[in-house]
């Protein structure tokens, strides 16, 4: 969740983000959340498997 915290922190630091920038950041946040949900679902299916998310295509 380090990536999510980092993006949220960067979002709060900007004073007046444009709509385009804020939409892009929320898309990045949603993408990270989706990766964590996928990881949790895969662990539910096969708890012994070790998945490398850098190699998965989203």
Buried (B, 14 or more C-beta within 10 A) or exposed (E): EEEBEEBBEEBEEEEEBEEEEEEEBEEBBEEBEEBEEBEEEBEEEEEEEEEEEEEEEE
